[in-house]
Amino acid sequence: MTLRIPNEPPIILPVKEGVYRPRWSVMIPAYNCSEFLADAINSVLIQDPGEKEMQIEVVDDASTDSDVEALVMEIGKGRVSYYRQEENMGSLRNFETCINRATGHYIHLLHGDDRVKPGFYAAIESLFDDYPDAGAAFTNWDFINADGTLIKEETRRAESPCIIENCLQRLSHGQLMQYVCMVVKRSVYEDLGGFYGVTYGEDWIMWARIANRYPIAYTPASLAEYRTHYNSISGHSFLSGKNIEDLRKVFKEISLLLPDTQRAEASISVRRNYSYWAVDAAKFMWLRTGKKKVIYSQVYQLLRLYPHGTLVIKSFSLFIFVWRRELMINMRKAYKSLRK
């Protein structure tokens, strides 16, 4: 029986002899995200260099929300291929399928609810041309909401295109990139294997493993868009608090790549950095979903992850904000009711 969450990196087989190799494989893993899928596909098609240069394929993890194949055929008009899992395999196995089905030299895993901006693929090609030893390359990115409105631009990692210095050490203190902006050479996946271990933060482990073996190139141009919504994999993990459980494993896996002398400092730093970020993220998600569960589950788990006075104060301030906000909403409702 195949585990939905592999305990070790799945093997990525080399492309078979005689198979044509385009430069690009844009693989779009999808599961019940049909409302966003057209955005993802169209963002690729408007910068499509042609089928000799780019493979484009949607890999459907047995979605139940719509006829995904019909949607892909309508939008792609034959240019975008479609593969459906016989049964739901889970995100990690679907990513594994994407990588093994990819025939290109550069693999972009573009989740079905994200999208890229014009110029993304040209910018990544330029990075690989300028830094041929790089095993992966990424651009800066924006956060957008469910309807595609800009929320914020991620902080730049450098001011000009470069190789990220001390990338593994930086990743041991915090996440530096997202799937949507990251492109990995297929040969690197063949060397290191696929995603494993957890369903929240599995990419963080992968980027650290790549940084441990290869240079990673970067451009500050913001050319990708990461969509935040509560129905995403990350959203569900936040609502349940499982993200913290997974991240304990993530931090441990990454620390094992570090020299012994750096592990203790990195452990404290990453738990602190993530905890502060996650409290703000919980507030953001509560404002957009109205689900108080996300506040309670996150704060409880975060205080176990990083039991520190500053985090207690930050968490208490969040509770006060929620209570005051709800009080104001209830008072407005009562006032409107009295006026009727």
C-alpha positions as CSV (number, residue, x, y, z in Angstrom):
1,M,0.0,0.0,0.0
2,T,1.3,3.4,-1.0
3,L,1.5,6.0,1.8
4,R,-0.3,9.2,1.1
5,I,2.5,11.0,2.9
6,P,5.9,9.4,2.1
7,N,8.3,9.0,4.9
8,E,11.3,9.6,2.7
9,P,11.8,11.4,-0.6
10,P,10.0,9.5,-3.5
11,I,12.3,8.5,-6.3
12,I,12.1,10.6,-9.5
13,L,13.1,8.6,-12.5
14,P,15.1,10.1,-15.4
15,V,13.2,10.8,-18.6
16,K,13.2,7.7,-20.9
17,E,15.6,7.6,-23.8
18,G,14.2,8.9,-27.0
19,V,11.6,11.2,-25.3
20,Y,11.7,14.7,-26.6
21,R,12.9,17.2,-23.9
22,P,11.5,20.7,-24.0
23,R,13.2,23.4,-21.9
24,W,10.1,23.8,-19.7
25,S,7.5,21.6,-18.0
26,V,4.8,23.7,-16.4
27,M,2.9,21.1,-14.3
28,I,-0.3,22.3,-12.7
29,P,-1.4,20.1,-9.8
30,A,-5.1,20.6,-9.1
31,Y,-7.7,19.4,-6.6
32,N,-11.1,21.0,-6.2
33,C,-9.8,24.4,-7.3
34,S,-11.8,24.8,-10.5
35,E,-12.8,28.4,-9.7
36,F,-9.2,29.5,-9.9
37,L,-7.8,27.0,-12.5
38,A,-8.6,29.1,-15.5
39,D,-6.5,32.0,-14.0
40,A,-3.6,29.6,-13.5
41,I,-3.7,28.2,-17.1
42,N,-4.2,31.5,-18.8
43,S,-1.3,33.1,-16.9
44,V,0.9,30.5,-18.6
45,L,-0.7,30.5,-22.0
46,I,-0.2,34.3,-22.5
47,Q,3.6,33.7,-22.3
48,D,3.7,30.3,-24.0
49,P,6.8,30.0,-26.1
50,G,5.3,27.0,-28.0
51,E,5.1,23.3,-27.5
52,K,8.7,22.7,-28.6
53,E,9.8,24.8,-25.7
54,M,7.2,24.1,-23.1
55,Q,5.1,21.2,-21.8
56,I,1.9,22.4,-20.1
57,E,-0.1,19.8,-18.2
58,V,-2.8,19.8,-15.5
59,V,-2.5,16.8,-13.1
60,D,-5.9,16.4,-11.5
61,D,-6.0,14.6,-8.1
62,A,-9.5,13.2,-8.8
63,S,-11.3,16.5,-8.2
64,T,-15.0,16.3,-7.4
65,D,-16.0,20.0,-7.8
66,S,-16.4,20.1,-11.6
67,D,-15.5,18.4,-14.9
68,V,-11.8,19.5,-14.8
69,E,-11.0,17.8,-18.1
70,A,-13.7,19.7,-19.9
71,L,-12.4,23.0,-18.3
72,V,-8.9,22.3,-19.4
73,M,-9.9,21.4,-22.9
74,E,-12.0,24.6,-23.2
75,I,-9.3,26.9,-21.9
76,G,-6.3,25.1,-23.4
77,K,-7.9,24.3,-26.7
78,G,-5.6,21.2,-27.1
79,R,-2.4,23.1,-26.1
80,V,-2.7,22.0,-22.4
81,S,-2.7,18.3,-21.7
82,Y,-4.7,16.6,-18.9
83,Y,-4.0,13.7,-16.6
84,R,-6.4,12.5,-13.9
85,Q,-5.4,10.3,-11.0
86,E,-7.6,7.1,-10.7
87,E,-8.3,8.0,-7.1
88,N,-7.4,10.9,-4.8
89,M,-3.7,10.4,-3.9
90,G,-3.1,13.4,-1.7
91,S,-1.0,16.5,-2.5
92,L,2.4,15.0,-2.1
93,R,1.7,12.0,-4.3
94,N,0.1,14.3,-6.9
95,F,3.3,16.5,-6.9
96,E,5.3,13.3,-7.3
97,T,3.2,12.4,-10.3
98,C,3.7,15.9,-11.8
99,I,7.5,15.6,-11.5
100,N,7.7,12.1,-13.0
101,R,5.4,13.1,-15.9
102,A,7.5,16.2,-16.6
103,T,9.8,15.8,-19.6
104,G,11.3,19.3,-19.5
105,H,14.6,20.4,-18.1
106,Y,13.1,23.1,-15.9
107,I,10.0,22.1,-13.8
108,H,7.5,24.7,-12.5
109,L,4.9,23.3,-10.1
110,L,2.2,25.9,-10.5
111,H,-0.6,25.1,-8.1
112,G,-4.1,25.3,-9.7
113,D,-5.1,28.2,-7.4
114,D,-2.0,30.4,-8.1
115,R,-0.8,32.3,-11.2
116,V,2.2,33.9,-12.7
117,K,2.7,37.3,-14.4
118,P,4.0,38.0,-17.9
119,G,7.8,37.7,-18.0
120,F,8.0,35.0,-15.3
121,Y,9.5,32.3,-17.5
122,A,11.8,34.7,-19.4
123,A,13.2,35.9,-16.0
124,I,13.8,32.4,-14.8
125,E,15.5,31.4,-18.0
126,S,17.8,34.5,-17.7
127,L,18.7,33.4,-14.1
128,F,19.6,29.9,-15.3
129,D,21.6,31.4,-18.2
130,D,23.5,33.8,-15.8
131,Y,24.0,31.2,-13.1
132,P,24.3,27.8,-14.8
133,D,25.3,26.0,-11.7
134,A,22.1,26.9,-9.9
135,G,19.8,24.0,-9.1
136,A,16.8,26.2,-8.7
137,A,15.7,29.8,-9.3
138,F,12.9,32.0,-8.0
139,T,11.4,35.4,-8.4
140,N,9.8,37.6,-5.8
141,W,6.0,37.3,-5.5
142,D,2.8,38.9,-4.4
143,F,0.0,37.7,-2.1
144,I,-3.5,37.9,-3.7
145,N,-6.9,37.1,-2.2
146,A,-9.5,34.8,-3.6
147,D,-10.8,37.3,-6.1
148,G,-7.3,38.1,-7.3
149,T,-6.9,41.5,-5.5
150,L,-3.4,42.3,-4.4
151,I,-2.8,42.0,-0.6
152,K,0.9,42.7,-0.4
153,E,4.2,42.2,-2.1
154,E,6.6,39.9,-0.3
155,T,9.8,41.4,1.1
156,R,12.7,41.3,-1.4
157,R,15.4,38.8,-0.6
158,A,18.0,41.0,-2.5
159,E,18.0,44.2,-4.6
160,S,19.3,42.7,-7.8
161,P,19.5,39.2,-9.5
162,C,21.9,37.0,-7.7
163,I,22.7,33.7,-6.0
164,I,21.2,33.7,-2.5
165,E,24.2,33.6,-0.2
166,N,24.0,31.3,2.8
167,C,20.7,30.1,1.6
168,L,20.5,27.0,3.8
169,Q,21.3,29.0,6.9
170,R,18.6,31.6,5.9
171,L,16.1,28.9,5.3
172,S,16.8,27.4,8.7
173,H,15.6,30.7,10.2
174,G,12.5,31.2,8.0
175,Q,10.8,30.4,4.7
176,L,12.2,32.3,1.7
177,M,10.1,31.2,-1.3
178,Q,6.8,29.7,-2.4
179,Y,5.9,27.0,-4.9
180,V,4.5,29.6,-7.3
181,C,7.7,31.5,-7.8
182,M,10.1,28.5,-7.6
183,V,11.5,26.5,-10.6
184,V,13.7,23.5,-10.1
185,K,15.8,21.7,-12.6
186,R,14.5,18.2,-13.2
187,S,18.0,16.8,-12.7
188,V,17.9,18.1,-9.1
189,Y,14.6,16.3,-8.4
190,E,16.2,13.1,-9.9
191,D,19.2,13.6,-7.5
192,L,17.2,14.5,-4.3
193,G,13.8,12.9,-4.8
194,G,10.4,14.4,-4.3
195,F,8.4,16.0,-1.5
196,Y,7.8,14.0,1.7
197,G,7.1,14.0,5.4
198,V,4.3,16.6,5.9
199,T,1.6,18.4,3.9
200,Y,2.4,21.8,5.4
201,G,6.0,22.9,4.9
202,E,7.0,20.1,2.7
203,D,8.3,22.7,0.2
204,W,10.3,24.3,2.9
205,I,12.1,21.0,3.5
206,M,12.7,20.6,-0.3
207,W,14.1,24.1,-0.7
208,A,16.5,23.5,2.2
209,R,17.6,20.2,0.7
210,I,18.3,21.9,-2.6
211,A,20.2,24.7,-0.9
212,N,22.3,22.2,0.9
213,R,23.5,20.8,-2.5
214,Y,23.1,23.5,-5.1
215,P,23.2,27.3,-5.5
216,I,19.7,28.9,-5.7
217,A,19.3,32.0,-8.0
218,Y,16.9,34.9,-7.4
219,T,15.5,38.0,-9.0
220,P,13.6,40.7,-7.0
221,A,11.2,41.2,-9.9
222,S,7.7,40.3,-8.5
223,L,6.4,37.9,-11.2
224,A,4.3,35.4,-9.4
225,E,1.1,35.5,-7.3
226,Y,0.3,33.3,-4.4
227,R,-3.4,33.1,-3.6
228,T,-4.5,33.0,0.0
229,H,-7.9,31.5,0.7
230,Y,-9.2,29.2,3.5
231,N,-10.1,26.4,1.1
232,S,-6.4,25.8,0.1
233,I,-4.2,23.1,1.6
234,S,-2.5,25.8,3.8
235,G,-5.9,27.2,4.8
236,H,-7.3,23.9,6.0
237,S,-4.1,23.3,7.9
238,F,-4.4,26.7,9.6
239,L,-8.0,26.1,10.6
240,S,-7.1,22.8,12.3
241,G,-3.8,23.8,13.8
242,K,-2.1,20.9,12.1
243,N,0.4,23.3,10.5
244,I,2.2,23.6,13.8
245,E,2.4,19.8,14.2
246,D,3.9,19.6,10.7
247,L,6.3,22.4,11.2
248,R,7.9,20.7,14.2
249,K,8.9,18.0,11.7
250,V,10.0,20.6,9.2
251,F,12.2,22.4,11.6
252,K,13.8,19.1,12.7
253,E,14.4,18.0,9.2
254,I,16.1,21.3,8.2
255,S,18.2,21.4,11.4
256,L,19.7,18.0,10.5
257,L,21.2,19.7,7.4
258,L,23.1,22.2,9.6
259,P,26.4,21.9,11.4
260,D,25.8,20.9,15.1
261,T,27.0,24.3,16.3
262,Q,24.2,26.1,14.4
263,R,21.2,24.0,15.3
264,A,20.3,25.4,18.7
265,E,20.3,29.0,17.5
266,A,18.4,28.1,14.4
267,S,15.7,26.2,16.4
268,I,15.0,29.2,18.6
269,S,15.1,31.7,15.7
270,V,12.8,29.8,13.4
271,R,10.2,29.1,16.1
272,R,10.2,32.7,17.1
273,N,10.0,34.0,13.6
274,Y,7.2,31.6,12.5
275,S,5.2,32.2,15.7
276,Y,5.1,35.9,15.3
277,W,4.2,35.6,11.6
278,A,1.5,33.0,12.3
279,V,-0.4,35.1,14.8
280,D,-0.7,37.9,12.2
281,A,-1.7,35.3,9.6
282,A,-4.4,33.9,11.9
283,K,-5.8,37.4,12.3
284,F,-5.8,37.9,8.6
285,M,-7.6,34.6,8.0
286,W,-10.2,35.3,10.7
287,L,-11.0,38.7,9.2
288,R,-11.7,37.0,5.8
289,T,-13.5,33.8,7.0
290,G,-15.0,34.8,10.3
291,K,-13.9,31.4,11.7
292,K,-12.7,32.0,15.3
293,K,-11.5,28.4,15.4
294,V,-8.4,29.5,13.4
295,I,-7.5,32.0,16.2
296,Y,-7.9,29.5,19.1
297,S,-6.2,26.6,17.3
298,Q,-3.2,28.7,16.2
299,V,-2.6,30.5,19.5
300,Y,-2.8,27.3,21.5
301,Q,-0.3,25.5,19.2
302,L,2.0,28.5,18.8
303,L,2.3,29.0,22.5
304,R,3.4,25.4,22.8
305,L,5.8,25.9,19.9
306,Y,7.3,29.1,21.3
307,P,6.3,29.7,25.0
308,H,7.6,33.2,25.3
309,G,6.3,36.3,27.1
310,T,6.3,38.5,24.0
311,L,4.2,35.9,22.1
312,V,1.8,35.7,25.0
313,I,1.3,39.5,24.9
314,K,0.9,39.5,21.1
315,S,-1.6,36.6,21.4
316,F,-3.6,38.4,24.1
317,S,-3.7,41.6,22.0
318,L,-5.2,39.5,19.2
319,F,-7.9,38.1,21.4
320,I,-8.8,41.7,22.5
321,F,-8.9,42.7,18.9
322,V,-11.3,39.9,18.1
323,W,-13.5,40.5,21.1
324,R,-13.8,44.2,20.4
325,R,-14.5,43.6,16.7
326,E,-17.3,41.1,17.5
327,L,-18.7,43.5,20.2
328,M,-18.9,46.3,17.6
329,I,-20.6,44.0,15.1
330,N,-23.1,42.8,17.6
331,M,-23.8,46.4,18.8
332,R,-24.5,47.5,15.2
333,K,-26.8,44.5,14.7
334,A,-28.7,45.4,17.9
335,Y,-29.0,49.0,16.8
336,K,-30.4,48.1,13.4
337,S,-32.8,45.8,15.0
338,L,-34.1,48.5,17.4
339,R,-34.6,50.9,14.5
340,K,-36.8,48.5,12.6
